Amino acid sequence: MGAVNVVRSRPDEEHGRKKISRSFLDYYLPILGVLQYYATGSTGSYGSLVLYAYAAILLVLNIGRKPLYFHKGLVCFVLYAIITQPIVYSLYGGFSSGRFFNYFSVIYILLVLSVMSNKLNGEVFFKNYFYVGAVCSLVIVFQSVQLYILGQKVSGIALLPCDTTNWYAGGDRPCGLFPEPSSYAYFMLPLLVMCLARSKRIAACLITVCIAMSTSSLGVIGALIVWACYIAKQYDVRYMVVSVIAVFIVIWGILQTPMGQYAVTKILNTDFVNNPRLTRGFLIFANLDPWQQAFGIGRNNLDYFISHGLVQLTDYTSTMVSEKNIAYVTSVSAVLINYGIVGFAIYFTPFVLMFVRLKNVRLLIGLFLLLSFVQTMFFDMNFAFLLLIIFNQCDLSQDFWKLGQAGRFKMTSGMPEGK
């Protein structure tokens, strides 16, 4: 067959790279970052339904015509999950409809990523992401004025009819179009990285201020880490000094506002040792027996273990969570609990190696690893959203297996490497 040339766009023409045509994903992926939280019941969310349908169409149209690109590390992990999970489920409660869904959802998310890992036109996607992020941030600013100046209660704004039972209802923190401030921060942090990679520092500063307005501890700490890494990469000593001074001035200015004082107080009052989000999953893992620690107890099977007394919740943090959140753990500890140390090593090692080797996406991969410690983002829409951004900037000839359509492969990076 003929040669297959996959070339992604870049704004500066001096690199001599051609632009690929725009795709639906260039416009929808930024919207997915918002719609993924708009739950529709047992069917998932508006965001996931559209993405799954689009992926199914692409799979049907591309089979035998265009290649699929499978991330090597995720393929190895999914194969491990396919082999071990039926054994684990047979030992602990057998199969049910929910367990069948968990079993096959991992496979389908892998297919979603494989069919979309070379679909983004870098600059078109960035512009759309920037516009959607700007709209979301304007809502945060508007709610901050309501809350901090007018003294009015605020809450998350749902653009579509959806289940808002689990949305933050305290009224004292801007949520914008998201269920809670941390969801807004999760959406904006990759955009902050991409703005800095393109040297759009004013936009990056505005994003940071808006994240601070949301009072999300995750967002504030994440933004500070991103800025610290970015400044540390600059080899001009004068630029580093000026940047550090500018950042401190911005931080000082934010601290003079009610929102800044609230955010700092919230961070300082956080018990990082006895924290349901940070440490509880590891404490539960420590109470499993050696075989369970090695191979896991099955995805989303913690609720079953707790209700049947198969694991003892002796940690203090378990007394701090509600009954409906009794099985809540974040991604890193969830992988340990669900798939064991073996699955943990298979899952995270490829991402760590990519972080070490790939300079152009190092900060985004580092963000992915950081968020895995504090967020639930494992083979879900959070997971797909961030990895699609990362994978569309990777060299598909190194970290991916190509399936289908033989021929010569040529590939160039889809987005600027940054400084």
N, C-alpha and C positions, 0 to 999 in steps of 0.2 A: 504494500500500500504506500501511498505518498507520505511525505513528511508532515509531521504535526508540529506546528509552531504555536506555543502558548506564550504570549508576551503581554505583560501588564503595563499599564500606563505610568507615566511619570511627568510632572509638570515641566521640567526643564528640558528643552529640546536639544541642548548640547550633548545629551547622553545618546541621542539618536535612537530612542526607543519608540516603537509604534504603540498607539493606544488600541486597546481592545474595545469592542462595542459595549455600550452600557447594557446592564441587565436589570431585571426586576429586583435582584438582591441589593443592588446599589442603593435603591430607594427604600426597600422594605426593612433591611437589617437595622437601620437606626430606629425605625418605628417599632420593630420587635422589642427593642430595649425598653419600651414603655408598655406595649400591649401584652407582654409576657406576664405581667402582674394582674391582668384583668381576667380573673378566673370565671370560667363558665360551668363550674361543677365538675363532675367526673370526667368530662371530655378534655380537661386541661384549661387552656386560656385562649383568648382570641389570637394572641400572638403565635402560640404553638400550633393551633389548627391551620392557620395560613401557611406557616413554614412547612409543616408536615405535608400538606397538600401540594405545595410548590415542589418539594423534594420528590414526592411520588411522581409528579409529572416529568420532572427532569430525569428521574431514573428510567421511566418508560421510554422517553425520547432519546436518551443518550446510550442506552444499552446497544452495543454493537456499532455505534456511530462515533461516540466520543469516549475518551478514557476516563476512568474514575481514579482518584488519588487517595489511597488509604494511608493514614499516618501509622508508621510502623509500630510505635509504642502502643497506641490505642488498639491496634489489631491484636497484638500479643496479649494485652489485658482482656479484651473481649473474648478471645479464645480461652483464656484462663477462667473467666467468669462462666462461659458456656459449659465448660467441663465440670467445674466445682459446684456451681449453684444447685443443680439438680440433686447432687449428693447431699449437700447441706440441707436443702429443703426436705428431702426424704427422711433425714434424721430428726428434724425439728418441725413437725406439724404437717408435712406433706404439701402438695401443691394446691393452690386456690387460684381464683381468677385474678386476684391482686398480685399474687406471686408470678403468675404467667405474664402479666403486664410488665412487672419489674424485670423479668427475665428477657423479654423480647424488646423492651424499650432501649436497652443498652445497645442491642444490635442495630436498631433503626436509627438511633442517634449517630452511630458510626457511619451508616449509609448516608445520612443527611450531610455529615461533614465531608464524606468522600466525594459527593456529587457537587458540592459547593466550594471546595477549597481552591478553585481557580476561576471564580465567577465575578470577583469584585474588580471594577475599574477604580484603581486607587484613589484618584483625585475626585472623581464623581462621588464616590462613597463618602470621602472625607467632608466634602461640601454639604452633602445631605445630613450627615451626622452632626456637623457643626450647626446647621440651621435648626434641626430638631433639638439639639442641646441648648441652643439659645432660647427657644420657646420655653423649654422646661425650666430654664434658669430664670427667665422673666417671671414665671409664675412663683418661683421661690422668692424673688425680690418683692413681688406684690404681697405675698403672704407675710414676709418679714415686716413690711410697712404696717400691715394690719395688726400684727402681733406686738411688735416692739414700740411702735409709735402710737397707734390708735388703741392699743390694748384689747383688741378683739381676738377671740378664739379662732383657730384655723384647723383645717383638716385636709386630708388628701382629696383631690378632685378626680373623680372617675369620669373619663370622657365617654365611656360606653356602659350600658347596663351590665353589672357584674356583681359577684359576691364580695362585699367589703367587710365581712365579719371579722377577718383577721387584720384589717387595716388599723393603724395607730389612731386612737381616738382621744388622746390626752388633750389635744387642743393647744398645747404650749410649744409646739415645734413645727416649723414649716415643712410640709411634705410635697407640695406641688402636685404633680400628676401621678405621684407614686404612693404606695401604701405606707411608707415610712421613710424618714430621712436617709437611712443607710441604703435604701434601694435607689434613691436619687444619686447618692455618692457613687454607688457601684456603676451606674450608667455613665457618670461624668468622668471618672478617673481615667478610663482608656482614652477619652477625648483629650484630657489634659496631657497625657503622654504624647499623643499624636500632634497636638499643637506645639509642644516643645520640640518635637522632632523636626518640625517645619519652621522653627524659630519664630513662631507666632506668640511672642512673650506677653504682649498686652492681653491677647485673648486668654492665654494661660493664667495670667493674674486675675482676670475677671472670673474665670471658672473657679479658681481657688477661693475667691471672696464669696462666691455663691455657695460653694460647698461649706464654707464656714458659717454662712447664714443658716444653713439647714441644721446646724449643731450636731451633725453626725460625727461621733467619735471616730468611726471607721474612716469617714471621708477626710477629716482634719488630719489624722495621723497618716493616712495614705498619701494625701497631697504633700505633706511635709517630706515624706520619704521620697516621693517622685522628684520634688524640687531639689532635695539634697543630692540624689543620684545625678540629676541633670547638671547641677552646678559642679559636682565633683569631676564630671567628664570634660569640663572646659580647661584647656591648657594655658589660657591667658590668665596670669595671676591677677592682673588688674581687673579683668572681667569678673573673676571669682570673688574678689573683695567687694566690688560694686554690687554684685548680685546678692551676696550675703547681707550687706548693709540694707539693700532694698527690701529683701525678704523680712528682715527684722523690723524695718519700719512698717511694712504692711501688717505684720503680726501685732506690733505694738498698737497700731491704729485699730485693728479689729478688737483687741483686748479692751479698748476704751468704750466699746459698745455693749449694750445688754446681751446681745446674741453671743458676742465673743466671750464675755464673762461666764455666760451659761455653758458654752461649749467647754471651756477650760475647767470649770467646776465639775462638769459631768465626767470629764476624762480623769481629773485628779481624784474624784470620789469613786471611780471604778475599782472594784476589787479584782485585780487581774489573776489572783491565785484561785479564789473561789468564784469563778465566773461561769455561768451556764454555757455561754457561747465559746469561751476560750479553753476551759480546762475540763468540763464535765465529761466530754466524750472520752478523754484519755483515762479518767478515773474509772469510767464504766469498763473500758477495755482492760484495765488492770485487774478487774474482778472476773474476767472470763478464764476458763481453764486453758491449759497449754495448747491443746488441739484447736480450740476455738480461736485463740490468739494467732495461731499459725495460719489457719485457712478461713477464718471468719464464721459468722453465724447466718449469712444470707442478707441480701439487700432488703432494706426496710423491714427487717425481721426483729428489730430491737423491741418493738411494741409487744410482739408475741412473747419474747423472752421475759420481759418485765411482768406481763400479765400472768404468765405461768410460773413465775418464781424461779426461772432458770438463771437469772443473774441477780445478785443482791446489790441494791442501791444504797451503799453504806456511806457515800460521800455527802458532804454538807450541801453541795450545789443542787443535788436532786430535790432538796426540800424547798428550793427557791423557784421551781418551775411549776406551772399549772398542770392539771391532769391531762389536758389536751396536748400539751407540749412535752409530755413525759419522755418521749422518744426522740426529742430534738437534739441533734448534734451537728457540728459543722463538717465540712468536706473531708479534711485531713483525718479527723477521728472517725468519721463515718466509713472511710475506706478501710481503716484499721479494723473497725468492728465488723463490717459487712464482709470483707474479703481477706482479712488477716494480714500478717506481716508479709507473706508471699505476694499477695495481691497489691499491697502498699508499695513494695519495691518495684513490681512490674509497672504499676501505674505512674509513679512519680519519677523514676529514674530517667526515662526519656526526656521529660520536661526539664529536669536539672541539667542534663547533657546539652539540650538545646540552649538553655540559659547561658551555659559556659561558652558554647561555640558560636552562637549567632548574635553578632553585635547589633544588627539592625532591628531585632525584635527583643533584645535582652530585657529592656525595661518593661515591655508588655508581658513577657513570660514571668518576670519577677513579680509583676502585679498579680498575675494569675495565681502564682504560688502563695503570695501573701494573702490574697482574698480567700484562698482555699482554707486558711486557718480560721477565718472569722465569718465566712458565709457558707450557705448551703448551695453549692454549685457543682453538682456531680451528675453528668449525663441528663441535664435538664436545659431549660432555655437560657439561664444564666451562663451555663457551661458552653452551650452552642454559640451564644452571642459573642463571648470573648474569644473563643478558639477560632471562630470563623474570621475574626479580625486578624488574629495572629497567623493562621494558616495561609491566608491570602497574601502574606508578606514573606513567607518562607520559600526557600529553594526546594521545589517539589521533587527535584532529582536526588536530593540527599536524604530527607526525612520521610519520604513517602514511597509506597509501592504503587506502581502504575498498573492498572488492570484494564485490558481492552485496547482496541485499535493500535495495532503495531505501527512501527515507523519511528523515524528519528525524533528525538525530543529536544526541544529548546525552550529555555525558560529564563526570564529575568525578573528581578524583584519588583513588586507592585507598588511600593511606597518608599518615600525617602528614608535613608538610613539615619538621618539626623547627625548631629555632631558628636 
